[in-house]
Amino acid sequence: MPENPTQYQERLEKIRQDLKKQGLSGFILPRTDEFQGEFLADYAERLAWLSGFTGSAGAAVILQDKAVVLSDGRYTIQMQNQVDRGLYMTDDSTKVSVGKWLAQHAVAGDKIGYDVWLFTPKQLQLIREVLEDTSITLVAMERNPIDALWGAQPAKPKQPVTLFPDEIAGCSSVEKRKNIATQIKDQDCSACLLTLSDSICWLLNVRGGDVGYSPLVLSYGLLYADGTFDWFVDEDKISQEVMDVLGADIRLYSFAQMKARIAALSGCIWMDRASAPIWFEQVFKRAGIEMLDLDDPCIAPKSIKSITEQEAVRAAHIQDGVAIVKFLHWLSVSDNHTGMSEISAEEQLEAFRRENPDYLEPSFPTIAGFAGNGAIVHYRATPQSNVDIGGNGILLVDSGGQYQWGTTDITRTVAINAPTQEQIGNYTRVLQGHIALASASFPKGTIGKEIDALARKPLKEAGLDYAHGTGHGVGCYLCVHEDVANISPRGEKALEAGMLISNEPGYYKEGEYGIRIENLVLVRDGEEADMLQFETVTYAPYARDLIDLSMLREAELFWLKNYSKDVYRKLSSYLSEDILAWLEHEIAAFTA
C-alpha cells in the first residue's frame, strides 16, 4: 500500500477525469498483462496500483459514480482487507461477472473502454453477450489510461534468455516444432500464432527471468507449417550463444516490427481466441486474413512430462523435501518461537531452500498464515498484516521452489503448541480426502471433475467443504500453475499419463484457522490395462499431533505408513542426525 492511503482516491479521481476527456463513461481493468500471465512484471501490476488489491486474479470496473473490484472465492477476505470500501464495492467474480456488474450499474448509452492487449476475444465475447440487450458499448483502447497516470511505473524487464537442456526436456526444439508444424499442416493453416510465454519457452527449450516466480521470456511467436519460427521479443535479452543453439530457423523481430509482419501473412492462421490478446484478431481482420480458432497446440504436450522431465521432477522434490523437513524441524523447536512471525517463518523457509545451490527462486509468493490469516486461501503476509506466531494456533505454509530441473509446490499445516479437538478432527478429514485422491485408480479418459469429489467426501460428510479446486497442473521448471490438468468441480479435461498435478484439499474457518495439505502427484499408467493412478512425488511428513488415528480406515493407515516410509527413505541421507531423529519421531506412530 502507498504510504498515503488517500493516493487510491486520488488515482481513482484521475482516471475518471482521463476517461471523461476521452468521451468514455468507464473502464475495465483486469489483473493481467499482454501475455495473459499469472505472475506479472511490476509494470503490469495496474490493478494493485489503482485499488490496492494484490490477489492473483481479479478485475476492477470504473464508472464515473461507482467502482467495483471483483475476484473469486479465494480472495474474499483479502479483498475486504485490502480494498477501500468507501471507494470500491467488492464482489465474487464467480457470481457477479464483469458483464453482469456493468449491466446492473452502467446506464443506457455508456461507453466503456477496455485495453485491447489485456483481453482475449473470448473474454470480451462473454462480456458482450451479457450486454447484448443493453445500449452499453465497449470501446477498444490501444493505450491503457493507467500507464498515462502512473508516473513511477516500472520499466519493462530485460532479463537474459537461457537455454533449457534438451537432456532434461527430453526433446529438442527442432523436434517439438516439427511435431506441431505437422498439426498446422493438417489444419490447412500456414502458421500458428503463439502468445503464451510458457508455450514459447517450452517450444524453444528456453527460460527467462522477466517475471518473478516463473522463468518466462515475455514474447510472442509465429510457428510456420515448415517448422520455422518468428520470435517477437526484446532482442537485447538474447545472446549470440543462445541464437547459435536455436539455429537459423528461429528469426528474431522486435515488438515494433510485429504489426507489419503479421499483417503481411497469407493463408489461414491458427489462433487461440482464448489466450491471444484481441489486438491480434483486430489486425488479422483489418488485413483480411483468415483465422482458425483452436487451442494453443503447445498446451497439451507441455502438460505431459517426458520421461526425463519426470526424473527431473522427482529429483527436485527430493531436494525440496530436505528444505521442508529442516523447516518443520525448526518450527518444532519451541525456542525458535520467540519473536517468530509469519514473515520471519517465510524467511527461514527461504533460507533453508537457498542452502541448495540448484535452487533458484520461489515458484510463487509463500503463504504463511497463522490462526485467522490461515483461513485466507491465498494470503500473503505484509508488514501490515504480519502477526506473531505464538500461543495455541495453526500455521498454514504453502510454498514452492524453482530448481534448475523442476518446479515444486507443497503445503503443510502445523500446530503451534496445543491444537483443539475440532482442529484435529478437521485436519484428519482433510488428510483422508488427500489420501483418497492420492490412492485413486481410475479409467483412462477420466476428467478432473469426476475425481474431485474423492477429496471432498470426508469433509462433506461433516457438512464442510472448501472454495477452491483440488488440483492444478504444474510445469517442469516453468509455471507452477498449468491449466490443462485441473481437478475441480469445473475440470473438463481428461487426465493423461505424464501430467504433474497438485493434490490439495483444505478447510478454512474464517477468522480462526486454515488447513491445507498439498503434495504433487504424477499421473501414470495403472496396474490394470486402461487404468491410471497417481505417484506422489512430494516428500515431507504430515502433522503428527493433528491426526486422529482412530478416524482413519485401515486402507488410509496403510497408505500413510507407506508414504511416511518413503519420506524417510528418500530424504534420510541428506539430513543431519538431530533432524533425522526428529523425523523418525514424527513418523513413528505411522510406521510401526
Summary of the structure (lengths in Angstrom):
residues: 592
radius of gyration: 24.6
end to end distance: 51.2
largest distance: 73.9
contacts: 2021
relative contact order: 0.09
helix: 40%
strand: 22%
